[in-house]
Amino acid sequence: MPTTDNHPDKAAKTSSPLRGKLVRIMTPEERSADMKEFGKEIRKSKASAVAFLQRAGILDETGELAEPYRA
C-alpha cells in the first residue's frame, strides 16, 4: 500500500462530517415541504419542542431562554 510520507501532493485525506451519511439534493419546493413537515413533527408535543429549542441553543437546560435571548 503506498504511503503519503514525503509526498506533499498526496496528503492524507481528512474525514468529512458528511462521510457515511446520505445526502439528498432537494428542489426548493421539496426543501420547503420538508421544513414544514419537520415543524409539524417538533410541535407534536411540548417535550419535543423544548428538546429542539435546547439543541438549537435557544433554551437552556432548565427550559428557560438562553442568555443571548434574555431581555
Backbone as ProteinMPNN parsed JSONL, in Angstrom:
{"seq_chain_A": "MPTTDNHPDKAAKTSSPLRGKLVRIMTPEERSADMKEFGKEIRKSKASAVAFLQRAGILDETGELAEPYRA", "coords_chain_A": {"N_chain_A": [[0.851, -1.183, 0.0], [0.657, 2.208, -0.919], [2.366, 4.923, 0.654], [1.929, 8.198, 2.149], [4.071, 9.562, 2.978], [6.613, 11.979, 2.662], [5.503, 12.989, 0.341], [4.05, 15.664, -0.499], [2.003, 16.335, -2.287], [0.274, 14.265, -2.11], [-1.297, 14.255, 0.231], [-2.674, 12.999, 3.302], [-6.092, 12.129, 3.377], [-8.682, 13.988, 4.944], [-11.333, 13.32, 7.221], [-14.644, 13.803, 6.243], [-17.423, 15.622, 7.615], [-19.805, 14.692, 6.606], [-19.33, 12.201, 5.735], [-20.281, 8.93, 5.044], [-22.927, 9.432, 5.429], [-26.186, 9.792, 4.103], [-26.908, 12.096, 1.651], [-29.316, 14.089, 0.329], [-30.201, 15.812, -2.507], [-32.386, 18.483, -2.824], [-35.166, 20.075, -4.421], [-36.134, 23.551, -4.286], [-38.874, 23.592, -3.622], [-39.298, 21.033, -2.57], [-37.595, 21.185, -0.357], [-38.85, 23.199, 1.148], [-41.309, 21.932, 1.733], [-40.323, 19.805, 3.246], [-39.217, 21.162, 5.438], [-41.542, 22.293, 6.53], [-42.907, 19.97, 7.268], [-41.124, 18.966, 9.178], [-41.381, 20.973, 11.083], [-44.031, 20.53, 11.916], [-43.674, 18.051, 13.067], [-41.926, 18.555, 15.285], [-43.583, 20.101, 16.806], [-45.491, 18.449, 17.831], [-45.549, 17.706, 20.486], [-45.027, 19.266, 23.689], [-42.664, 18.487, 24.89], [-41.055, 17.583, 22.72], [-40.772, 19.962, 21.317], [-39.442, 21.598, 23.194], [-37.077, 20.11, 23.481], [-35.983, 20.38, 20.897], [-35.568, 23.185, 20.806], [-33.688, 23.416, 22.845], [-31.525, 21.94, 21.772], [-30.971, 23.657, 19.687], [-29.96, 25.759, 21.063], [-31.496, 27.807, 22.024], [-33.076, 27.562, 24.266], [-32.076, 26.975, 27.662], [-30.682, 24.343, 29.785], [-32.625, 24.141, 31.771], [-34.939, 24.852, 30.554], [-35.442, 27.51, 30.288], [-35.091, 30.725, 28.607], [-32.089, 31.005, 26.789], [-29.036, 32.712, 27.614], [-28.233, 34.715, 25.528], [-30.73, 35.42, 24.526], [-32.27, 36.573, 26.443], [-34.058, 39.295, 27.892]], "CA_chain_A": [[0.0, 0.0, 0.0], [1.502, 3.393, -0.974], [2.285, 5.832, 1.789], [1.939, 9.612, 1.788], [5.282, 10.15, 3.528], [7.47, 12.711, 1.734], [4.763, 13.339, -0.865], [3.063, 16.679, -0.102], [0.861, 16.381, -3.186], [-0.587, 13.138, -1.773], [-1.572, 14.37, 1.665], [-3.725, 12.117, 3.815], [-7.427, 12.716, 3.32], [-9.342, 14.187, 6.231], [-12.695, 12.803, 7.254], [-15.697, 14.788, 6.063], [-18.525, 15.419, 8.566], [-20.916, 14.029, 5.932], [-18.888, 10.883, 5.28], [-21.105, 7.827, 5.51], [-24.32, 9.849, 5.588], [-26.898, 10.013, 2.864], [-27.248, 13.493, 1.401], [-30.266, 14.143, -0.774], [-30.374, 17.135, -3.076], [-33.814, 18.765, -2.954], [-35.574, 21.307, -5.081], [-36.642, 24.496, -3.276], [-40.219, 23.199, -3.206], [-39.143, 19.867, -1.7], [-36.995, 21.637, 0.902], [-39.894, 23.911, 1.88], [-42.243, 20.932, 2.247], [-39.603, 19.059, 4.277], [-39.12, 22.025, 6.62], [-42.886, 22.39, 7.109], [-43.195, 18.679, 7.902], [-40.299, 18.903, 10.378], [-42.014, 21.869, 12.051], [-45.192, 19.828, 12.471], [-43.165, 16.955, 13.897], [-41.406, 19.016, 16.572], [-44.664, 20.726, 17.574], [-46.467, 17.44, 18.264], [-45.636, 17.734, 21.944], [-44.201, 20.284, 24.32], [-41.342, 17.899, 25.137], [-40.252, 17.582, 21.503], [-40.464, 21.359, 21.002], [-38.409, 22.047, 24.138], [-35.836, 19.405, 23.134], [-35.444, 21.021, 19.702], [-35.077, 24.52, 21.161], [-32.467, 23.237, 23.62], [-30.459, 21.569, 20.831], [-30.662, 24.847, 18.892], [-29.323, 26.746, 21.93], [-32.429, 28.89, 22.339], [-33.416, 27.33, 25.669], [-31.013, 26.327, 28.435], [-31.007, 23.015, 30.314], [-33.803, 24.208, 32.628], [-36.097, 25.24, 29.764], [-35.541, 28.968, 30.247], [-34.374, 31.314, 27.479], [-30.646, 31.046, 26.936], [-28.505, 34.057, 27.898], [-28.304, 35.712, 24.447], [-32.109, 35.753, 24.164], [-32.948, 37.194, 27.577], [-34.232, 40.744, 27.771]], "C_chain_A": [[0.89, 1.237, 0.0], [1.307, 4.264, 0.254], [2.311, 7.258, 1.287], [3.174, 10.304, 2.338], [6.119, 10.775, 2.412], [6.8, 13.029, 0.399], [3.691, 14.365, -0.511], [1.85, 16.729, -1.014], [-0.105, 15.225, -2.941], [-0.852, 13.125, -0.27], [-2.71, 13.444, 2.065], [-5.06, 12.85, 3.778], [-7.977, 12.876, 4.727], [-10.775, 13.707, 6.119], [-13.688, 13.946, 7.127], [-16.787, 14.545, 7.087], [-19.709, 14.699, 7.929], [-20.558, 12.619, 5.491], [-19.768, 9.794, 5.891], [-22.564, 8.194, 5.719], [-24.927, 10.103, 4.22], [-27.264, 11.491, 2.758], [-28.144, 13.523, 0.18], [-30.407, 15.583, -1.238], [-31.863, 17.348, -3.326], [-34.035, 20.036, -3.752], [-36.041, 22.27, -3.988], [-38.03, 24.111, -2.754], [-40.163, 21.997, -2.264], [-38.58, 20.274, -0.347], [-38.029, 22.357, 1.758], [-40.886, 22.927, 2.503], [-41.602, 20.138, 3.38], [-39.511, 19.871, 5.566], [-40.474, 22.165, 7.311], [-43.249, 21.106, 7.852], [-42.391, 18.525, 9.193], [-40.882, 19.797, 11.465], [-43.223, 21.222, 12.709], [-44.741, 18.742, 13.449], [-42.682, 17.447, 15.259], [-42.47, 19.693, 17.416], [-45.697, 19.728, 18.062], [-46.624, 17.409, 19.775], [-44.726, 18.827, 22.483], [-42.779, 19.761, 24.529], [-40.475, 17.916, 23.879], [-39.879, 19.006, 21.087], [-39.343, 21.878, 21.901], [-37.07, 21.392, 23.806], [-35.186, 20.045, 21.909], [-34.846, 22.377, 20.044], [-33.812, 24.45, 22.019], [-31.3, 22.852, 22.715], [-30.025, 22.76, 19.995], [-29.989, 25.933, 19.729], [-30.213, 27.91, 22.302], [-32.895, 28.788, 23.78], [-32.227, 26.68, 26.364], [-31.502, 24.985, 28.973], [-32.268, 22.995, 31.165], [-35.066, 24.606, 31.865], [-36.328, 26.73, 29.708], [-34.789, 29.494, 29.016], [-32.882, 31.343, 27.775], [-30.193, 32.503, 27.044], [-28.628, 35.055, 26.733], [-29.723, 36.177, 24.116], [-32.892, 36.395, 25.306], [-32.989, 38.701, 27.414], [-33.461, 41.491, 28.83]], "O_chain_A": [[1.796, 1.33, 0.828], [0.215, 4.33, 0.82], [2.671, 7.511, 0.138], [3.316, 11.517, 2.182], [6.309, 10.175, 1.354], [7.492, 13.313, -0.579], [2.547, 13.994, -0.249], [0.769, 17.123, -0.574], [-1.196, 15.207, -3.51], [-0.655, 12.114, 0.403], [-3.595, 13.146, 1.264], [-5.145, 14.034, 4.105], [-7.773, 12.023, 5.591], [-11.354, 13.696, 5.032], [-13.577, 14.948, 7.833], [-17.07, 13.393, 7.415], [-20.542, 14.146, 8.647], [-21.398, 11.915, 4.931], [-19.97, 9.751, 7.105], [-23.358, 7.354, 6.143], [-24.255, 10.57, 3.301], [-27.86, 12.06, 3.673], [-27.768, 13.034, -0.885], [-30.701, 16.471, -0.438], [-32.524, 16.52, -3.952], [-33.206, 20.946, -3.757], [-36.316, 21.836, -2.869], [-38.319, 24.29, -1.571], [-40.895, 21.945, -1.276], [-39.021, 19.779, 0.69], [-38.08, 22.147, 2.97], [-41.26, 23.073, 3.667], [-42.265, 19.829, 4.37], [-39.703, 19.335, 6.657], [-40.548, 22.156, 8.54], [-43.828, 21.153, 8.937], [-42.906, 18.016, 10.188], [-40.881, 19.426, 12.639], [-43.42, 21.349, 13.918], [-45.34, 18.542, 14.505], [-42.99, 16.834, 16.28], [-42.287, 19.849, 18.623], [-46.697, 20.13, 18.657], [-47.706, 17.12, 20.286], [-43.781, 19.255, 21.821], [-41.809, 20.501, 24.366], [-39.287, 18.23, 23.955], [-38.789, 19.232, 20.562], [-38.406, 22.52, 21.425], [-36.034, 22.055, 23.846], [-33.97, 20.234, 21.884], [-33.734, 22.687, 19.617], [-32.956, 25.33, 21.929], [-30.2, 23.381, 22.872], [-28.855, 22.873, 19.631], [-29.5, 26.921, 19.181], [-29.732, 28.906, 22.843], [-33.09, 29.805, 24.446], [-31.466, 25.934, 25.748], [-32.607, 24.546, 28.653], [-32.92, 21.957, 31.279], [-36.145, 24.69, 32.453], [-37.321, 27.176, 29.132], [-33.951, 28.792, 28.451], [-32.469, 31.668, 28.887], [-30.899, 33.412, 26.609], [-29.103, 36.169, 26.957], [-29.898, 37.221, 23.488], [-34.066, 36.725, 25.139], [-32.068, 39.306, 26.866], [-33.501, 42.721, 28.87]]}, "name": "protein", "num_of_chains": 1, "seq": "MPTTDNHPDKAAKTSSPLRGKLVRIMTPEERSADMKEFGKEIRKSKASAVAFLQRAGILDETGELAEPYRA"}
